[in-house]
Amino acid sequence: MLNQNDPTLGLLGGLAIPPVPTAAVDAELPMHNDDVIATLNLLIETCCDGEYGFKACIERTKASNLQTVFAERMRDCASSAAELANEVVRLGGTPEDSGTVSGTVHRGWVAVREMLTGDDGDDLAVLEECERGEDIALGRYRKALQEALPLDIQGIVARQMRGVQKNHDTIKSLRDDHKPQR
């Protein structure tokens, strides 16, 4: 029997009902269309950052095997950005077509660091910066997947995040291979 004096129960038409936690309801509500577009646009910017970053890596290494890996990753980023842009258009939005300010600053910092330290052509330094960029991309994808995206878009984002994880793991492995043996 329900205790009518229980403060955790609400009354509706004389019937005692338990209160509904708003966080649980909010978590299951679909995102507003504009919020979905904003999330996708942030991921597009992230993909553009990756594309530009891998291009910069190609220019900074002389190793043809690394240039090949970076070119493949650059194409993957461009393809992911295009796929997300199609979703933004489908939702009635305007897709981003450039990277983030932080991505531009990061690439600028890499160039300045190379100039000051003479790291130009140092494959380990290039791979370390590349991995740092992939860490940022993974964080953005993880954050996007915590949002209440529509299921079809959530599937796209999850699949792309697996690709970002693969990029990260490949770059990390290459970086580890370039570290001096102790």
C-alpha positions as CSV (number, residue, x, y, z in Angstrom):
1,M,0.0,0.0,0.0
2,L,1.3,3.5,-0.9
3,N,1.9,5.9,2.0
4,Q,0.1,9.1,0.9
5,N,2.3,11.1,3.2
6,D,5.5,9.9,1.5
7,P,7.2,13.1,0.1
8,T,8.8,11.2,-2.7
9,L,5.3,10.6,-4.2
10,G,3.4,13.1,-6.3
11,L,-0.3,13.4,-6.6
12,L,-2.2,13.4,-9.8
13,G,-6.0,13.3,-9.7
14,G,-5.9,11.9,-6.2
15,L,-3.6,9.0,-7.4
16,A,-0.2,8.7,-5.8
17,I,2.6,8.4,-8.5
18,P,6.3,8.3,-8.0
19,P,8.2,11.4,-9.3
20,V,9.9,10.9,-12.6
21,P,13.6,11.9,-12.5
22,T,14.1,14.6,-15.1
23,A,17.7,13.5,-16.0
24,A,16.4,10.1,-17.1
25,V,13.7,11.7,-19.2
26,D,16.0,14.3,-20.7
27,A,18.6,11.7,-21.6
28,E,16.1,9.8,-23.7
29,L,14.6,12.8,-25.5
30,P,16.0,13.3,-29.0
31,M,18.2,16.3,-29.5
32,H,16.8,19.3,-31.2
33,N,17.6,19.4,-34.9
34,D,19.8,22.5,-34.5
35,D,21.8,20.8,-31.8
36,V,22.3,17.7,-34.0
37,I,23.5,20.0,-36.8
38,A,25.9,21.8,-34.4
39,T,27.3,18.5,-33.2
40,L,27.8,17.2,-36.8
41,N,29.4,20.5,-37.8
42,L,31.9,20.2,-34.9
43,L,32.8,16.8,-36.1
44,I,33.2,18.1,-39.7
45,E,35.6,20.7,-38.4
46,T,37.4,17.9,-36.5
47,C,37.7,15.9,-39.8
48,C,39.0,19.0,-41.6
49,D,41.6,19.5,-38.8
50,G,42.6,15.9,-39.4
51,E,42.8,16.3,-43.1
52,Y,44.9,19.5,-42.8
53,G,47.0,18.0,-40.1
54,F,47.8,14.8,-42.1
55,K,48.7,17.1,-45.1
56,A,51.1,19.0,-42.9
57,C,52.6,15.7,-41.8
58,I,53.2,14.6,-45.4
59,E,55.0,17.9,-46.0
60,R,57.2,17.5,-42.8
61,T,58.4,13.9,-43.3
62,K,60.7,12.6,-45.9
63,A,59.8,8.9,-45.3
64,S,57.7,7.6,-48.2
65,N,56.0,4.9,-46.0
66,L,54.8,7.7,-43.6
67,Q,53.7,9.9,-46.5
68,T,51.6,7.0,-47.7
69,V,50.0,6.4,-44.3
70,F,49.3,10.1,-43.9
71,A,47.8,10.4,-47.4
72,E,45.5,7.5,-46.6
73,R,44.4,9.0,-43.3
74,M,44.0,12.4,-45.0
75,R,41.6,10.8,-47.5
76,D,39.7,9.0,-44.7
77,C,39.2,12.4,-42.9
78,A,38.0,14.0,-46.1
79,S,35.5,11.2,-46.7
80,S,34.2,11.3,-43.2
81,A,33.7,15.1,-43.4
82,A,31.8,14.7,-46.7
83,E,29.6,12.0,-45.2
84,L,28.8,14.2,-42.2
85,A,28.2,17.2,-44.5
86,N,25.6,15.2,-46.4
87,E,23.8,14.5,-43.1
88,V,23.9,18.2,-42.2
89,V,22.3,19.1,-45.5
90,R,19.7,16.3,-45.1
91,L,18.8,17.9,-41.8
92,G,18.4,21.3,-43.4
93,G,21.6,22.8,-42.2
94,T,24.7,24.3,-43.7
95,P,27.8,22.2,-43.3
96,E,31.1,23.6,-42.1
97,D,33.9,23.6,-44.6
98,S,36.9,24.4,-42.5
99,G,38.7,23.3,-39.4
100,T,38.6,24.7,-35.9
101,V,40.6,27.6,-34.6
102,S,42.3,25.3,-32.1
103,G,43.3,23.0,-35.0
104,T,44.8,25.9,-36.9
105,V,46.7,27.0,-33.8
106,H,48.0,23.5,-33.2
107,R,49.3,23.2,-36.8
108,G,50.9,26.7,-36.4
109,W,52.5,25.6,-33.1
110,V,54.0,22.5,-34.8
111,A,55.5,24.7,-37.5
112,V,56.9,27.2,-35.0
113,R,58.3,24.3,-32.8
114,E,60.0,22.8,-35.9
115,M,61.5,26.2,-36.8
116,L,62.8,26.8,-33.2
117,T,64.1,23.3,-32.5
118,G,65.2,22.1,-35.9
119,D,62.6,19.2,-35.8
120,D,62.0,19.6,-39.5
121,G,62.0,16.1,-41.0
122,D,62.1,14.5,-37.5
123,D,59.6,11.7,-38.0
124,L,59.2,11.0,-34.3
125,A,58.2,14.7,-33.6
126,V,55.8,14.6,-36.6
127,L,54.2,11.3,-35.3
128,E,53.9,12.7,-31.8
129,E,52.1,15.8,-33.0
130,C,49.9,13.6,-35.2
131,E,49.0,11.4,-32.3
132,R,48.1,14.4,-30.2
133,G,45.7,15.5,-33.0
134,E,44.1,12.1,-33.1
135,D,43.7,12.2,-29.3
136,I,41.7,15.4,-29.7
137,A,39.6,13.9,-32.5
138,L,38.8,10.8,-30.3
139,G,37.7,13.1,-27.5
140,R,35.3,15.0,-29.8
141,Y,33.8,11.8,-31.2
142,R,33.4,10.4,-27.7
143,K,31.6,13.5,-26.5
144,A,29.3,13.5,-29.6
145,L,28.3,9.8,-28.8
146,Q,27.3,10.9,-25.3
147,E,24.6,13.1,-26.8
148,A,21.1,11.9,-27.7
149,L,21.8,11.8,-31.4
150,P,19.2,10.2,-33.7
151,L,20.0,6.5,-34.1
152,D,21.0,6.7,-37.8
153,I,23.4,9.5,-37.1
154,Q,24.7,7.8,-33.9
155,G,25.5,4.8,-36.1
156,I,27.5,7.0,-38.5
157,V,29.4,8.8,-35.7
158,A,30.2,5.5,-34.0
159,R,31.5,3.9,-37.2
160,Q,33.6,7.0,-37.9
161,M,34.9,7.0,-34.3
162,R,36.1,3.4,-34.9
163,G,38.1,4.8,-37.9
164,V,39.5,7.6,-35.7
165,Q,40.6,5.0,-33.2
166,K,42.2,3.0,-35.9
167,N,44.0,6.1,-37.1
168,H,45.2,6.8,-33.6
169,D,46.4,3.2,-33.0
170,T,48.3,3.2,-36.4
171,I,50.0,6.5,-35.6
172,K,50.8,5.4,-32.1
173,S,52.3,2.2,-33.3
174,L,54.4,4.1,-35.9
175,R,55.5,6.5,-33.2
176,D,56.5,3.7,-30.9
177,D,58.5,2.2,-33.8
178,H,60.4,5.5,-34.3
179,K,61.3,5.9,-30.6
180,P,65.0,5.2,-29.9
181,Q,65.6,1.8,-28.3
182,R,66.8,1.9,-24.7
